[in-house]
Amino acid sequence: MDVSEALLRNRSYRRFRQDERITREDLLKIADAARLCPSGMNIQPLKFFISCDDSTNSVIFRELTWAAFLTQWEGPSEKERPTGYIVILHDTSISPSYFCNDGIVAQSMMLRAVELGWGGCMIASIKRERISEALELPEHLKIVMVLALGKPDETVVLEEMKENNFKYYRDENNVHHVPKRSLDELIINI
């Protein structure tokens, strides 16, 4: 798979199959992609908590908020939930900030997940303190975001954005549509 294909296949999936569960080994491979990423001043202030067991997954799941624009949807049903998570943590004992490292490592990990046949969703709308307490994280590790991972069980379609309407939606067949700006709109010619 080349980078262009991986970028197209790397969507925000919010429903997952339960018959194929992500393994700890694959979660470690995904986290290893983050380890290899560039980091501002090479400080590498991010660490990762991984989970693929039902008990810990359940603790993490209940503290996440899913799909703000799908107001009638409360999130994945029990039969659609992620089978694994990577919690991205800022180690404040290494550095007081993580600048843009979170985006670099999150995208790199998601692309690695796609390469391994998985999919996921980057989630920043989370109850950080409650997850920290439940996972018994030390005070110096602050939650940045959560990657919800598993075998996708939904179709996501990219479409051209019209009239600046950037809100994603699901159609009557439960196909998830994601409007994207055209390249012409993004390139500035002076």
Backbone as CSV, one residue per row, in Angstrom:
resi,resn,N_x,N_y,N_z,CA_x,CA_y,CA_z,C_x,C_y,C_z
1,MET,0.858,-1.175,0.000,0.000,0.000,0.000,0.901,1.233,0.000
2,ASP,0.646,2.160,-0.925,1.442,3.385,-0.935,0.799,4.434,-0.023
3,VAL,1.481,5.544,0.180,1.017,6.577,1.111,-0.334,7.146,0.684
4,SER,-0.527,7.382,-0.619,-1.804,7.942,-1.095,-2.969,7.026,-0.747
5,GLU,-2.793,5.731,-0.950,-3.865,4.782,-0.624,-4.116,4.749,0.882
6,ALA,-3.042,4.767,1.665,-3.199,4.764,3.120,-3.946,6.009,3.589
7,LEU,-3.646,7.162,2.999,-4.347,8.394,3.366,-5.827,8.303,3.041
8,LEU,-6.177,7.725,1.910,-7.589,7.579,1.532,-8.320,6.579,2.433
9,ARG,-7.625,5.547,2.859,-8.252,4.519,3.704,-8.282,4.916,5.173
10,ASN,-7.507,5.921,5.553,-7.460,6.374,6.936,-8.594,7.364,7.195
11,ARG,-9.729,6.869,7.565,-10.912,7.672,7.854,-11.191,7.620,9.349
12,SER,-12.102,8.434,9.826,-12.548,8.352,11.218,-13.669,7.322,11.293
13,TYR,-13.302,6.108,11.606,-14.287,5.024,11.757,-14.804,5.021,13.177
14,ARG,-16.125,4.855,13.305,-16.738,4.891,14.628,-17.537,3.636,14.957
15,ARG,-17.552,2.680,14.036,-18.231,1.395,14.284,-17.270,0.285,13.863
16,PHE,-17.176,-0.737,14.727,-16.165,-1.771,14.539,-16.761,-3.170,14.679
17,ARG,-16.170,-4.103,13.947,-16.560,-5.506,14.033,-16.000,-6.105,15.322
18,GLN,-16.715,-7.065,15.865,-16.271,-7.708,17.094,-15.642,-9.080,16.830
19,ASP,-15.804,-9.603,15.623,-15.293,-10.942,15.319,-13.799,-10.944,14.994
20,GLU,-13.214,-9.793,14.797,-11.788,-9.655,14.555,-11.262,-8.592,15.504
21,ARG,-10.544,-9.021,16.516,-10.105,-8.101,17.566,-8.643,-7.728,17.381
22,ILE,-8.351,-6.449,17.578,-6.967,-5.994,17.482,-6.163,-6.619,18.617
23,THR,-4.916,-6.950,18.334,-4.074,-7.618,19.320,-3.126,-6.632,19.998
24,ARG,-2.614,-7.034,21.125,-1.609,-6.232,21.823,-0.380,-6.050,20.931
25,GLU,-0.018,-7.099,20.201,1.143,-7.029,19.308,0.949,-5.946,18.251
26,ASP,-0.253,-5.879,17.661,-0.507,-4.841,16.663,-0.558,-3.455,17.299
27,LEU,-1.097,-3.358,18.500,-1.093,-2.064,19.199,0.339,-1.601,19.459
28,LEU,1.220,-2.535,19.792,2.630,-2.181,19.995,3.279,-1.738,18.692
29,LYS,2.934,-2.384,17.580,3.460,-1.974,16.272,2.978,-0.568,15.922
30,ILE,1.727,-0.288,16.249,1.157,1.035,15.976,1.860,2.088,16.835
31,ALA,2.069,1.790,18.116,2.774,2.723,19.003,4.219,2.924,18.555
32,ASP,4.817,1.888,17.994,6.199,2.002,17.522,6.306,3.018,16.390
33,ALA,5.252,3.171,15.591,5.254,4.199,14.540,5.422,5.580,15.164
34,ALA,4.797,5.802,16.315,4.931,7.092,17.010,6.335,7.292,17.541
35,ARG,6.925,6.233,18.015,8.282,6.302,18.561,9.288,6.784,17.517
36,LEU,9.018,6.463,16.254,9.937,6.809,15.169,9.698,8.207,14.592
37,CYS,8.659,8.892,15.049,8.288,10.198,14.495,9.270,11.300,14.881
38,PRO,9.336,12.342,14.038,10.084,13.534,14.433,9.414,14.163,15.664
39,SER,10.213,14.854,16.448,9.699,15.526,17.640,10.456,16.834,17.793
40,GLY,9.737,17.924,18.120,10.378,19.223,18.312,11.541,19.118,19.281
41,MET,12.716,19.560,18.870,13.965,19.484,19.630,14.298,18.047,20.053
42,ASN,13.613,17.067,19.446,13.792,15.639,19.744,13.528,15.302,21.215
43,ILE,12.638,16.067,21.848,12.338,15.866,23.272,11.522,14.585,23.497
44,GLN,10.617,14.267,22.577,9.794,13.053,22.667,9.008,12.988,23.985
45,PRO,8.111,13.970,24.222,7.411,14.043,25.499,6.120,13.217,25.580
46,LEU,5.825,12.431,24.548,4.578,11.671,24.554,4.831,10.206,24.882
47,LYS,3.901,9.638,25.637,3.933,8.213,25.992,2.562,7.639,25.673
48,PHE,2.429,6.318,25.797,1.214,5.669,25.310,0.751,4.562,26.256
49,PHE,-0.534,4.591,26.567,-1.172,3.518,27.323,-1.984,2.723,26.316
50,ILE,-1.770,1.419,26.246,-2.524,0.613,25.286,-3.439,-0.365,26.008
51,SER,-4.572,-0.645,25.364,-5.537,-1.581,25.930,-6.233,-2.353,24.820
52,CYS,-6.360,-3.656,25.037,-7.188,-4.470,24.147,-7.983,-5.496,24.956
53,ASP,-8.080,-5.292,26.273,-8.905,-6.200,27.073,-10.251,-5.540,27.356
54,ASP,-11.278,-6.352,27.404,-12.652,-5.842,27.525,-12.865,-4.960,28.746
55,SER,-12.292,-5.326,29.865,-12.502,-4.576,31.100,-11.951,-3.153,30.998
56,THR,-10.702,-3.025,30.567,-10.091,-1.694,30.435,-10.726,-0.931,29.290
57,ASN,-11.014,-1.613,28.192,-11.693,-0.962,27.059,-13.003,-0.330,27.504
58,SER,-13.749,-1.027,28.333,-15.040,-0.522,28.811,-14.858,0.752,29.634
59,VAL,-13.833,0.781,30.461,-13.534,1.969,31.282,-13.246,3.169,30.381
60,ILE,-12.428,2.954,29.356,-12.067,4.038,28.446,-13.277,4.472,27.632
61,PHE,-14.007,3.500,27.079,-15.131,3.794,26.189,-16.157,4.736,26.825
62,ARG,-16.518,4.480,28.056,-17.606,5.264,28.672,-17.234,6.719,28.938
63,GLU,-15.955,7.066,28.775,-15.517,8.444,29.012,-15.229,9.199,27.713
64,LEU,-15.650,8.630,26.580,-15.422,9.248,25.274,-16.719,9.834,24.738
65,THR,-16.606,10.903,23.957,-17.757,11.485,23.266,-17.561,11.244,21.777
66,TRP,-18.600,10.715,21.129,-18.507,10.280,19.736,-19.285,11.198,18.804
67,ALA,-18.673,11.650,17.718,-19.319,12.275,16.560,-20.271,13.417,16.906
68,ALA,-19.719,14.579,17.142,-20.502,15.753,17.549,-21.622,16.111,16.574
69,PHE,-21.396,15.928,15.278,-22.424,16.310,14.300,-23.539,15.278,14.158
70,LEU,-23.336,14.076,14.672,-24.390,13.050,14.606,-25.180,13.115,15.914
71,THR,-25.988,14.146,16.029,-26.651,14.461,17.304,-27.657,13.401,17.760
72,GLN,-28.180,12.610,16.846,-29.144,11.572,17.210,-28.462,10.235,17.526
73,TRP,-27.140,10.204,17.471,-26.394,8.964,17.676,-25.568,9.068,18.943
74,GLU,-25.706,8.129,19.842,-25.009,8.170,21.123,-23.643,7.500,21.089
75,GLY,-23.246,7.018,19.936,-21.968,6.334,19.822,-22.174,4.872,19.495
76,PRO,-21.080,4.145,19.345,-21.173,2.736,18.963,-21.953,1.919,19.990
77,SER,-22.780,1.014,19.491,-23.479,0.086,20.387,-22.458,-0.900,20.937
78,GLU,-22.861,-1.705,21.878,-21.938,-2.671,22.469,-21.345,-3.605,21.411
79,LYS,-22.104,-3.885,20.352,-21.642,-4.778,19.287,-20.830,-4.050,18.210
80,GLU,-20.565,-2.746,18.413,-19.837,-1.951,17.417,-18.619,-1.236,18.014
81,ARG,-18.310,-1.508,19.234,-17.268,-0.748,19.936,-15.861,-1.107,19.469
82,PRO,-14.919,-0.181,19.662,-13.519,-0.474,19.353,-13.035,-1.667,20.175
83,THR,-12.093,-2.406,19.617,-11.538,-3.547,20.346,-10.180,-3.213,20.954
84,GLY,-9.716,-2.003,20.729,-8.457,-1.574,21.326,-8.354,-0.059,21.377
85,TYR,-7.491,0.414,22.259,-7.279,1.852,22.420,-5.800,2.140,22.630
86,ILE,-5.385,3.305,22.151,-4.099,3.868,22.531,-4.392,5.249,23.113
87,VAL,-4.065,5.429,24.371,-4.244,6.712,25.040,-2.912,7.449,24.914
88,ILE,-2.939,8.597,24.240,-1.731,9.400,24.064,-1.573,10.298,25.287
89,LEU,-0.400,10.221,25.901,-0.140,10.906,27.165,1.018,11.890,27.024
90,HIS,0.873,13.044,27.647,1.963,14.025,27.717,2.689,13.809,29.037
91,ASP,3.957,13.480,28.953,4.771,13.295,30.143,5.358,14.656,30.529
92,THR,4.700,15.299,31.493,5.108,16.646,31.897,6.443,16.648,32.647
93,SER,6.938,15.484,33.053,8.251,15.431,33.703,9.380,15.549,32.673
94,ILE,9.049,15.355,31.394,10.039,15.494,30.324,10.050,16.925,29.784
95,SER,8.852,17.488,29.600,8.726,18.825,29.012,7.378,19.417,29.413
96,PRO,7.315,20.739,29.592,6.033,21.359,29.953,5.038,21.412,28.791
97,SER,5.507,21.180,27.551,4.583,21.214,26.411,4.934,20.102,25.430
98,TYR,4.005,19.842,24.527,4.246,18.837,23.497,4.064,19.424,22.108
99,PHE,3.840,20.744,22.023,3.722,21.498,20.783,2.821,20.770,19.792
100,CYS,3.304,20.360,18.643,2.477,19.699,17.631,2.763,18.206,17.541
101,ASN,3.513,17.683,18.487,3.864,16.262,18.465,2.642,15.358,18.475
102,ASP,1.564,15.792,19.134,0.376,14.945,19.221,-0.216,14.650,17.846
103,GLY,-0.313,15.652,16.993,-0.854,15.440,15.649,0.051,14.568,14.797
104,ILE,1.354,14.781,14.936,2.318,13.994,14.164,2.220,12.521,14.544
105,VAL,2.229,12.224,15.841,2.205,10.820,16.248,0.835,10.187,16.019
106,ALA,-0.241,10.939,16.230,-1.584,10.368,16.027,-1.782,9.964,14.567
107,GLN,-1.439,10.845,13.640,-1.601,10.517,12.223,-0.677,9.370,11.817
108,SER,0.539,9.371,12.318,1.468,8.288,11.996,0.940,6.951,12.506
109,MET,0.409,6.948,13.723,-0.139,5.703,14.269,-1.363,5.250,13.488
110,MET,-2.217,6.190,13.089,-3.407,5.811,12.328,-3.027,5.234,10.966
111,LEU,-2.007,5.808,10.330,-1.551,5.269,9.043,-0.952,3.873,9.222
112,ARG,-0.237,3.660,10.299,0.304,2.316,10.576,-0.833,1.332,10.824
113,ALA,-1.863,1.771,11.530,-3.027,0.908,11.774,-3.659,0.486,10.451
114,VAL,-3.828,1.439,9.538,-4.394,1.130,8.220,-3.517,0.112,7.500
115,GLU,-2.219,0.311,7.545,-1.296,-0.621,6.895,-1.463,-2.040,7.445
116,LEU,-1.759,-2.157,8.738,-1.928,-3.461,9.375,-3.340,-4.029,9.202
117,GLY,-4.217,-3.271,8.516,-5.575,-3.755,8.268,-6.614,-3.301,9.276
118,TRP,-6.270,-2.361,10.116,-7.189,-1.833,11.130,-7.657,-0.434,10.737
119,GLY,-8.528,0.130,11.523,-8.980,1.501,11.342,-9.281,2.079,12.704
120,GLY,-9.571,3.362,12.729,-9.840,3.955,14.026,-10.332,5.376,13.949
121,CYS,-10.356,5.989,15.106,-10.829,7.358,15.222,-10.009,8.062,16.296
122,MET,-9.527,9.265,15.973,-8.831,10.095,16.957,-9.898,10.847,17.743
123,ILE,-9.865,10.718,19.047,-10.894,11.345,19.881,-10.236,12.254,20.914
124,ALA,-10.627,13.526,20.884,-10.112,14.481,21.860,-11.205,14.959,22.811
125,SER,-12.450,14.636,22.500,-13.571,14.998,23.362,-13.753,13.864,24.380
126,ILE,-12.993,13.980,25.474,-12.926,12.902,26.455,-12.922,13.467,27.870
127,LYS,-13.310,12.645,28.807,-13.277,13.024,30.226,-11.915,12.591,30.781
128,ARG,-10.947,13.469,30.638,-9.551,13.156,30.940,-9.319,12.742,32.396
129,GLU,-9.856,13.521,33.308,-9.619,13.226,34.722,-10.190,11.872,35.110
130,ARG,-11.372,11.561,34.594,-12.000,10.288,34.946,-11.223,9.106,34.384
131,ILE,-10.706,9.245,33.157,-9.889,8.160,32.593,-8.586,8.037,33.378
132,SER,-7.963,9.163,33.692,-6.710,9.140,34.467,-6.889,8.413,35.792
133,GLU,-7.968,8.730,36.488,-8.239,8.070,37.767,-8.497,6.585,37.579
134,ALA,-9.313,6.243,36.601,-9.664,4.835,36.369,-8.447,4.003,35.975
135,LEU,-7.541,4.588,35.204,-6.339,3.871,34.776,-5.200,4.004,35.783
136,GLU,-5.438,4.796,36.841,-4.447,5.030,37.889,-3.135,5.562,37.307
137,LEU,-3.281,6.558,36.418,-2.101,7.175,35.808,-1.409,8.091,36.803
138,PRO,-0.082,8.115,36.800,0.634,9.048,37.673,0.319,10.502,37.300
139,GLU,0.471,11.379,38.240,0.114,12.800,38.072,0.834,13.466,36.896
140,HIS,2.049,13.065,36.596,2.828,13.720,35.536,2.419,13.285,34.121
141,LEU,1.534,12.308,33.994,1.058,11.874,32.676,-0.337,12.442,32.437
142,LYS,-0.443,13.347,31.467,-1.706,14.028,31.154,-2.241,13.501,29.818
143,ILE,-3.514,13.169,29.802,-4.118,12.622,28.586,-4.277,13.715,27.539
144,VAL,-3.802,13.431,26.334,-3.913,14.349,25.206,-5.106,13.954,24.339
145,MET,-5.135,12.702,23.909,-6.244,12.190,23.102,-6.241,10.682,23.177
146,VAL,-7.294,10.084,22.610,-7.432,8.633,22.584,-7.620,8.200,21.139
147,LEU,-6.907,7.145,20.746,-7.144,6.506,19.454,-7.977,5.267,19.724
148,ALA,-9.181,5.236,19.144,-10.064,4.080,19.241,-9.819,3.233,17.999
149,LEU,-9.525,1.950,18.182,-9.064,1.120,17.073,-9.806,-0.204,16.981
150,GLY,-9.844,-0.737,15.778,-10.443,-2.044,15.541,-10.624,-2.273,14.055
151,LYS,-11.401,-3.298,13.725,-11.713,-3.602,12.331,-12.959,-2.799,11.954
152,PRO,-12.828,-1.817,11.048,-13.974,-0.963,10.708,-15.173,-1.772,10.215
153,ASP,-16.353,-1.320,10.625,-17.605,-1.939,10.187,-18.553,-0.861,9.689
154,GLU,-18.035,-0.002,8.828,-18.861,1.024,8.214,-18.183,1.519,6.952
155,THR,-18.984,2.104,6.102,-18.484,2.693,4.860,-18.386,4.204,5.048
156,VAL,-17.221,4.749,4.714,-17.005,6.189,4.791,-16.691,6.675,3.382
157,VAL,-17.422,7.708,2.943,-17.275,8.243,1.595,-16.843,9.702,1.679
158,LEU,-15.787,10.040,0.931,-15.377,11.438,0.825,-16.143,12.074,-0.319
159,GLU,-16.579,13.302,-0.128,-17.294,14.011,-1.188,-16.876,15.470,-1.192
160,GLU,-17.132,16.120,-2.315,-16.770,17.531,-2.433,-17.654,18.383,-1.525
161,MET,-17.009,19.296,-0.805,-17.750,20.197,0.068,-18.496,21.218,-0.779
162,LYS,-19.743,21.474,-0.400,-20.562,22.460,-1.106,-20.980,23.551,-0.129
163,GLU,-20.862,24.798,-0.573,-21.327,25.960,0.193,-20.764,25.985,1.614
164,ASN,-19.491,25.623,1.759,-18.810,25.651,3.047,-19.483,24.781,4.107
165,ASN,-20.226,23.759,3.672,-20.881,22.853,4.612,-19.916,21.710,4.935
166,PHE,-19.226,21.818,6.062,-18.197,20.861,6.446,-18.718,19.748,7.344
167,LYS,-19.997,19.752,7.690,-20.538,18.762,8.619,-20.675,17.394,7.948
168,TYR,-20.063,16.399,8.588,-20.225,15.026,8.112,-21.627,14.547,8.504
169,TYR,-22.088,13.487,7.847,-23.434,12.985,8.110,-23.535,11.530,7.674
170,ARG,-24.602,10.890,8.115,-24.908,9.529,7.677,-26.196,9.567,6.876
171,ASP,-26.186,8.835,5.760,-27.385,8.795,4.924,-28.334,7.690,5.400
172,GLU,-29.433,7.496,4.664,-30.456,6.517,5.047,-29.936,5.081,5.051
173,ASN,-28.804,4.827,4.379,-28.195,3.494,4.371,-27.057,3.380,5.382
174,ASN,-26.949,4.361,6.263,-25.913,4.399,7.297,-24.500,4.546,6.743
175,VAL,-24.391,5.072,5.520,-23.087,5.384,4.938,-22.664,6.738,5.485
176,HIS,-21.436,6.801,5.948,-20.904,8.024,6.562,-20.276,8.893,5.462
177,HIS,-20.741,10.119,5.296,-20.256,11.046,4.265,-19.432,12.153,4.914
178,VAL,-18.260,12.417,4.304,-17.348,13.429,4.843,-17.014,14.432,3.738
179,PRO,-17.554,15.659,3.836,-17.233,16.690,2.831,-15.791,17.169,2.972
180,LYS,-15.119,17.326,1.844,-13.737,17.818,1.824,-13.642,19.007,0.880
181,ARG,-12.875,20.005,1.268,-12.635,21.163,0.411,-11.824,20.726,-0.803
182,SER,-12.023,21.391,-1.917,-11.262,21.066,-3.121,-9.839,21.602,-2.987
183,LEU,-8.933,21.026,-3.739,-7.550,21.493,-3.730,-7.468,22.934,-4.212
184,ASP,-8.289,23.296,-5.218,-8.313,24.675,-5.714,-8.653,25.673,-4.604
185,GLU,-9.540,25.270,-3.692,-9.912,26.149,-2.597,-8.787,26.299,-1.571
186,LEU,-7.954,25.279,-1.452,-6.891,25.303,-0.459,-5.628,26.022,-0.904
187,ILE,-5.373,26.032,-2.200,-4.147,26.636,-2.707,-4.357,28.136,-2.916
188,ILE,-3.474,28.927,-2.347,-3.556,30.383,-2.460,-2.615,30.833,-3.575
189,ASN,-3.172,31.512,-4.565,-2.377,32.059,-5.658,-2.414,33.570,-5.573
190,ILE,-1.269,34.158,-5.378,-1.190,35.622,-5.240,-0.564,36.198,-6.487
